[in-house]
Amino acid sequence: ASHSRARRPSTMPGKTGKKLTKKRKTTPITASAKAAHEQESGKVKIAKKRCHGQTPLRKGPRPTDAERRVRALNKKLRDIEALQQRASEGDALDAQQQAKLESLGDVLAKLEEAMS
Protein backbone atom coordinates (compact mmCIF):
# COMPACT_ATOMS: atom_id res chain seq x y z
CA ALA A 1 0.00 0.00 0.00
CA SER A 2 1.36 3.41 -0.92
CA HIS A 3 1.18 6.26 1.52
CA SER A 4 0.56 9.84 0.46
CA ARG A 5 2.64 11.49 3.14
CA ALA A 6 5.16 14.24 2.46
CA ARG A 7 8.71 13.00 2.51
CA ARG A 8 10.92 14.30 5.28
CA PRO A 9 14.68 14.70 5.14
CA SER A 10 16.38 11.58 6.42
CA THR A 11 18.24 11.53 9.70
CA MET A 12 21.57 9.88 10.19
CA PRO A 13 21.37 6.55 11.99
CA GLY A 14 22.45 6.82 15.59
CA LYS A 15 21.97 10.58 15.77
CA THR A 16 18.48 11.45 16.73
CA GLY A 17 16.97 14.77 15.91
CA LYS A 18 19.63 16.03 13.48
CA LYS A 19 18.46 16.35 9.91
CA LEU A 20 20.76 16.27 6.93
CA THR A 21 20.64 19.38 4.84
CA LYS A 22 22.89 20.26 1.94
CA LYS A 23 24.79 23.50 2.21
CA ARG A 24 24.41 25.77 -0.75
CA LYS A 25 27.59 26.95 -2.39
CA THR A 26 27.75 30.71 -2.58
CA THR A 27 29.46 32.42 -5.45
CA PRO A 28 30.94 35.88 -5.10
CA ILE A 29 28.58 38.61 -6.28
CA THR A 30 29.80 40.58 -9.27
CA ALA A 31 29.50 44.34 -9.37
CA SER A 32 26.82 44.23 -12.07
CA ALA A 33 24.79 41.63 -10.16
CA LYS A 34 25.05 43.70 -7.00
CA ALA A 35 23.92 46.83 -8.86
CA ALA A 36 20.98 44.94 -10.37
CA HIS A 37 19.98 43.63 -6.93
CA GLU A 38 20.23 47.08 -5.36
CA GLN A 39 18.21 48.54 -8.21
CA GLU A 40 15.48 45.96 -7.67
CA SER A 41 15.42 46.55 -3.94
CA GLY A 42 15.03 50.28 -4.39
CA LYS A 43 18.38 51.43 -3.02
CA VAL A 44 19.49 52.98 -6.30
CA LYS A 45 17.27 55.60 -7.86
CA ILE A 46 16.89 55.49 -11.62
CA ALA A 47 17.07 58.78 -13.47
CA LYS A 48 13.65 59.78 -14.74
CA LYS A 49 13.06 60.35 -18.41
CA ARG A 50 13.03 63.99 -19.34
CA CYS A 51 9.82 65.42 -20.68
CA HIS A 52 9.47 67.40 -23.87
CA GLY A 53 10.76 70.92 -23.43
CA GLN A 54 13.45 70.12 -20.90
CA THR A 55 17.06 70.23 -21.97
CA PRO A 56 18.55 66.79 -22.56
CA LEU A 57 21.68 65.69 -20.74
CA ARG A 58 24.70 66.38 -22.89
CA LYS A 59 28.39 66.05 -22.23
CA GLY A 60 29.85 68.79 -24.41
CA PRO A 61 28.98 72.35 -25.31
CA ARG A 62 25.93 73.07 -27.43
CA PRO A 63 26.55 72.94 -31.18
CA THR A 64 26.66 76.29 -32.91
CA ASP A 65 24.16 77.29 -35.59
CA ALA A 66 26.77 76.60 -38.28
CA GLU A 67 27.44 73.10 -36.90
CA ARG A 68 23.72 72.35 -36.82
CA ARG A 69 23.34 73.61 -40.39
CA VAL A 70 26.21 71.39 -41.60
CA ARG A 71 24.74 68.40 -39.78
CA ALA A 72 21.31 69.00 -41.36
CA LEU A 73 22.82 69.36 -44.84
CA ASN A 74 24.84 66.16 -44.35
CA LYS A 75 21.63 64.36 -43.42
CA LYS A 76 19.95 65.66 -46.60
CA LEU A 77 22.95 64.46 -48.57
CA ARG A 78 22.71 60.97 -47.01
CA ASP A 79 18.98 60.88 -47.83
CA ILE A 80 19.68 61.85 -51.45
CA GLU A 81 22.38 59.18 -51.73
CA ALA A 82 19.93 56.58 -50.36
CA LEU A 83 17.34 57.68 -52.92
CA GLN A 84 19.94 57.43 -55.70
CA GLN A 85 20.72 53.88 -54.56
CA ARG A 86 17.03 52.95 -54.57
CA ALA A 87 16.56 54.47 -58.03
CA SER A 88 19.55 52.54 -59.39
CA GLU A 89 18.03 49.31 -58.02
CA GLY A 90 14.87 50.01 -60.02
CA ASP A 91 12.53 51.20 -57.24
CA ALA A 92 9.88 53.68 -58.32
CA LEU A 93 10.24 57.09 -56.68
CA ASP A 94 7.34 59.46 -56.08
CA ALA A 95 7.32 63.16 -57.03
CA GLN A 96 8.62 64.32 -53.65
CA GLN A 97 11.53 61.89 -53.81
CA GLN A 98 12.31 62.97 -57.39
CA ALA A 99 12.36 66.62 -56.25
CA LYS A 100 14.77 65.71 -53.47
CA LEU A 101 17.07 63.98 -56.00
CA GLU A 102 17.01 67.09 -58.18
CA SER A 103 18.06 69.27 -55.23
CA LEU A 104 21.46 67.51 -54.99
CA GLY A 105 23.38 70.42 -56.58
CA ASP A 106 21.71 72.95 -54.31
CA VAL A 107 22.45 70.90 -51.18
CA LEU A 108 26.11 70.49 -52.18
CA ALA A 109 26.45 74.24 -52.80
CA LYS A 110 24.87 75.09 -49.42
CA LEU A 111 27.09 72.52 -47.68
CA GLU A 112 30.21 73.98 -49.26
CA GLU A 113 29.11 77.48 -48.26
CA ALA A 114 28.36 76.43 -44.68
CA MET A 115 31.74 74.73 -44.28
CA SER A 116 33.72 77.74 -45.46
Backbone as CSV, one residue per row, in Angstrom:
resi,resn,N_x,N_y,N_z,CA_x,CA_y,CA_z,C_x,C_y,C_z
1,ALA,0.845,-1.171,0.000,0.000,0.000,0.000,0.889,1.233,0.000
2,SER,0.558,2.194,-0.833,1.364,3.406,-0.920,0.760,4.471,-0.017
3,HIS,1.615,5.195,0.617,1.183,6.257,1.517,1.367,7.600,0.829
4,SER,0.481,8.517,1.083,0.564,9.836,0.457,1.040,10.884,1.452
5,ARG,2.069,10.535,2.192,2.638,11.485,3.143,3.800,12.224,2.497
6,ALA,4.033,13.461,2.953,5.157,14.243,2.461,6.449,13.632,2.967
7,ARG,7.451,13.607,2.146,8.713,12.997,2.507,9.546,13.969,3.329
8,ARG,10.088,13.491,4.398,10.918,14.295,5.283,12.384,14.000,5.016
9,PRO,13.255,14.987,5.293,14.682,14.700,5.142,15.101,13.584,6.091
10,SER,15.983,12.731,5.600,16.384,11.582,6.420,17.306,12.029,7.539
11,THR,17.331,11.260,8.585,18.244,11.531,9.701,19.327,10.472,9.667
12,MET,20.474,10.843,10.160,21.570,9.880,10.191,21.272,8.836,11.254
13,PRO,21.592,7.577,10.983,21.369,6.549,11.994,22.264,6.786,13.205
14,GLY,21.702,6.657,14.345,22.449,6.820,15.586,22.413,8.234,16.121
15,LYS,22.057,9.198,15.306,21.969,10.582,15.774,20.519,11.004,15.657
16,THR,19.892,11.112,16.753,18.477,11.449,16.731,18.294,12.954,16.710
17,GLY,17.347,13.370,15.927,16.965,14.770,15.907,17.721,15.636,14.913
18,LYS,18.891,15.211,14.448,19.631,16.026,13.485,19.242,15.626,12.070
19,LYS,18.847,16.618,11.286,18.465,16.350,9.911,19.606,16.733,8.983
20,LEU,19.732,15.973,7.908,20.759,16.272,6.929,20.251,17.323,5.956
21,THR,20.986,18.376,5.832,20.643,19.380,4.840,21.904,19.715,4.054
22,LYS,21.741,19.927,2.778,22.886,20.260,1.944,23.156,21.751,2.051
23,LYS,24.429,22.099,2.179,24.795,23.501,2.205,24.904,24.001,0.777
24,ARG,24.366,25.159,0.572,24.410,25.770,-0.746,25.732,26.472,-0.947
25,LYS,26.351,26.244,-2.097,27.589,26.950,-2.392,27.248,28.380,-2.782
26,THR,27.986,29.313,-2.242,27.750,30.712,-2.582,28.863,31.175,-3.496
27,THR,28.479,31.865,-4.532,29.456,32.417,-5.452,29.596,33.903,-5.156
28,PRO,30.771,34.443,-5.372,30.942,35.875,-5.102,30.048,36.699,-6.034
29,ILE,29.487,37.761,-5.506,28.576,38.608,-6.276,29.402,39.584,-7.108
30,THR,29.101,39.641,-8.400,29.797,40.580,-9.275,29.212,41.977,-9.073
31,ALA,29.944,42.959,-9.538,29.496,44.342,-9.374,28.183,44.588,-10.107
32,SER,28.052,44.009,-11.315,26.818,44.230,-12.073,25.633,43.523,-11.413
33,ALA,25.875,42.337,-10.842,24.790,41.631,-10.165,24.372,42.383,-8.909
34,LYS,25.353,42.937,-8.205,25.048,43.698,-6.999,24.240,44.950,-7.348
35,ALA,24.639,45.628,-8.434,23.919,46.828,-8.856,22.491,46.483,-9.256
36,ALA,22.321,45.358,-9.960,20.977,44.935,-10.366,20.123,44.621,-9.144
37,HIS,20.723,43.960,-8.150,19.978,43.631,-6.935,19.590,44.890,-6.174
38,GLU,20.523,45.836,-6.059,20.227,47.081,-5.358,19.159,47.883,-6.094
39,GLN,19.203,47.819,-7.416,18.208,48.543,-8.210,16.823,47.949,-7.965
40,GLU,16.765,46.622,-7.905,15.478,45.962,-7.665,14.954,46.256,-6.270
41,SER,15.864,46.345,-5.303,15.415,46.549,-3.935,15.149,48.018,-3.619
42,GLY,15.388,48.885,-4.578,15.032,50.285,-4.393,16.107,51.144,-3.770
43,LYS,17.324,50.633,-3.631,18.385,51.428,-3.024,18.952,52.439,-3.999
44,VAL,18.949,52.095,-5.283,19.492,52.980,-6.300,18.341,53.614,-7.050
45,LYS,18.344,54.924,-7.141,17.274,55.602,-7.864,17.646,55.693,-9.329
46,ILE,16.684,55.419,-10.180,16.885,55.487,-11.619,16.520,56.884,-12.078
47,ALA,17.345,57.442,-12.947,17.066,58.779,-13.466,15.766,58.748,-14.265
48,LYS,14.922,59.731,-14.027,13.648,59.783,-14.738,13.863,60.292,-16.143
49,LYS,12.995,59.858,-17.042,13.064,60.350,-18.413,12.665,61.817,-18.414
50,ARG,13.337,62.560,-19.249,13.031,63.985,-19.336,11.840,64.190,-20.262
51,CYS,11.000,65.112,-19.890,9.816,65.416,-20.680,10.174,66.374,-21.806
52,HIS,9.279,66.490,-22.748,9.467,67.399,-23.871,9.617,68.824,-23.340
53,GLY,10.573,69.544,-23.868,10.760,70.917,-23.428,11.909,71.095,-22.458
54,GLN,12.325,70.013,-21.801,13.453,70.122,-20.898,14.734,69.845,-21.682
55,THR,15.812,70.440,-21.256,17.065,70.235,-21.969,17.590,68.834,-21.702
56,PRO,18.012,68.131,-22.756,18.553,66.788,-22.560,19.938,66.857,-21.929
57,LEU,20.353,65.746,-21.335,21.677,65.690,-20.744,22.702,65.575,-21.863
58,ARG,23.659,66.453,-21.863,24.703,66.382,-22.890,26.050,66.583,-22.225
59,LYS,27.068,66.003,-22.835,28.386,66.048,-22.230,29.198,67.256,-22.661
60,GLY,29.039,67.693,-23.905,29.853,68.789,-24.409,29.052,70.065,-24.539
61,PRO,29.688,71.078,-25.099,28.981,72.346,-25.312,27.938,72.205,-26.412
62,ARG,26.982,73.107,-26.405,25.928,73.069,-27.426,26.535,73.350,-28.794
63,PRO,26.032,72.655,-29.838,26.547,72.936,-31.177,26.112,74.329,-31.634
64,THR,26.967,74.959,-32.395,26.656,76.293,-32.906,25.654,76.167,-34.050
65,ASP,25.114,77.299,-34.475,24.161,77.294,-35.592,24.802,76.732,-36.854
66,ALA,26.066,77.093,-37.085,26.767,76.605,-38.277,26.935,75.086,-38.229
67,GLU,27.274,74.554,-37.046,27.435,73.100,-36.904,26.112,72.377,-37.132
68,ARG,25.040,72.953,-36.604,23.718,72.345,-36.822,23.336,72.374,-38.294
69,ARG,23.651,73.474,-38.961,23.341,73.611,-40.392,24.105,72.566,-41.211
70,VAL,25.394,72.389,-40.896,26.209,71.392,-41.603,25.667,69.992,-41.350
71,ARG,25.285,69.715,-40.104,24.736,68.401,-39.785,23.437,68.143,-40.548
72,ALA,22.576,69.149,-40.642,21.306,69.002,-41.361,21.549,68.787,-42.848
73,LEU,22.518,69.519,-43.417,22.822,69.358,-44.838,23.444,67.994,-45.117
74,ASN,24.271,67.509,-44.192,24.842,66.162,-44.347,23.749,65.097,-44.327
75,LYS,22.752,65.302,-43.477,21.634,64.363,-43.418,20.871,64.373,-44.743
76,LYS,20.634,65.572,-45.300,19.953,65.657,-46.596,20.764,64.943,-47.668
77,LEU,22.076,65.109,-47.602,22.949,64.461,-48.570,22.869,62.935,-48.445
78,ARG,22.857,62.425,-47.218,22.708,60.968,-47.013,21.369,60.478,-47.558
79,ASP,20.303,61.253,-47.317,18.981,60.884,-47.829,18.978,60.828,-49.356
80,ILE,19.622,61.813,-49.984,19.682,61.848,-51.449,20.474,60.651,-51.969
81,GLU,21.582,60.334,-51.312,22.378,59.177,-51.728,21.575,57.885,-51.600
82,ALA,20.773,57.764,-50.535,19.933,56.578,-50.361,18.886,56.496,-51.467
83,LEU,18.316,57.652,-51.832,17.336,57.676,-52.920,17.989,57.314,-54.253
84,GLN,19.221,57.782,-54.477,19.937,57.427,-55.699,20.166,55.915,-55.758
85,GLN,20.500,55.331,-54.630,20.716,53.883,-54.563,19.423,53.142,-54.885
86,ARG,18.326,53.585,-54.296,17.031,52.947,-54.567,16.648,53.068,-56.035
87,ALA,16.891,54.249,-56.623,16.555,54.466,-58.032,17.404,53.575,-58.934
88,SER,18.681,53.393,-58.573,19.551,52.543,-59.391,19.149,51.070,-59.287
89,GLU,18.503,50.697,-58.186,18.029,49.315,-58.025,16.698,49.088,-58.722
90,GLY,16.111,50.160,-59.258,14.875,50.009,-60.017,13.609,50.325,-59.238
91,ASP,13.722,50.829,-58.012,12.532,51.200,-57.239,11.904,52.459,-57.840
92,ALA,10.587,52.499,-57.819,9.875,53.677,-58.317,9.867,54.751,-57.230
93,LEU,10.217,55.977,-57.620,10.238,57.092,-56.675,9.062,58.016,-56.954
94,ASP,8.464,58.526,-55.888,7.340,59.455,-56.076,7.866,60.865,-56.396
95,ALA,6.959,61.800,-56.610,7.324,63.161,-57.026,8.191,63.866,-55.983
96,GLN,7.871,63.669,-54.719,8.623,64.324,-53.655,10.058,63.788,-53.609
97,GLN,10.203,62.482,-53.802,11.531,61.887,-53.805,12.332,62.344,-55.027
98,GLN,11.655,62.468,-56.171,12.306,62.969,-57.389,12.804,64.403,-57.171
99,ALA,11.975,65.228,-56.530,12.359,66.616,-56.252,13.575,66.661,-55.335
100,LYS,13.631,65.752,-54.380,14.774,65.706,-53.471,16.039,65.318,-54.239
101,LEU,15.917,64.371,-55.182,17.067,63.982,-55.999,17.569,65.163,-56.831
102,GLU,16.648,65.948,-57.343,17.013,67.093,-58.181,17.669,68.215,-57.374
103,SER,17.482,68.211,-56.066,18.057,69.268,-55.234,19.495,68.965,-54.813
104,LEU,20.098,67.919,-55.376,21.457,67.513,-54.992,22.461,68.661,-55.171
105,GLY,22.442,69.316,-56.325,23.384,70.416,-56.585,23.230,71.545,-55.593
106,ASP,21.992,71.869,-55.261,21.707,72.947,-54.309,22.226,72.590,-52.914
107,VAL,22.007,71.346,-52.511,22.451,70.896,-51.181,23.971,70.925,-51.105
108,LEU,24.645,70.473,-52.170,26.112,70.486,-52.175,26.644,71.916,-52.103
109,ALA,26.013,72.843,-52.826,26.447,74.240,-52.795,26.262,74.844,-51.408
110,LYS,25.122,74.561,-50.771,24.868,75.086,-49.417,25.855,74.485,-48.417
111,LEU,26.153,73.198,-48.593,27.088,72.523,-47.682,28.484,73.137,-47.817
112,GLU,28.902,73.380,-49.042,30.214,73.975,-49.257,30.267,75.381,-48.668
113,GLU,29.175,76.114,-48.815,29.109,77.479,-48.262,29.138,77.457,-46.733
114,ALA,28.423,76.501,-46.140,28.362,76.426,-44.680,29.696,75.996,-44.074
115,MET,30.462,75.218,-44.812,31.739,74.731,-44.279,32.855,75.746,-44.451
116,SER,32.653,76.748,-45.257,33.722,77.737,-45.461,33.558,78.959,-44.580
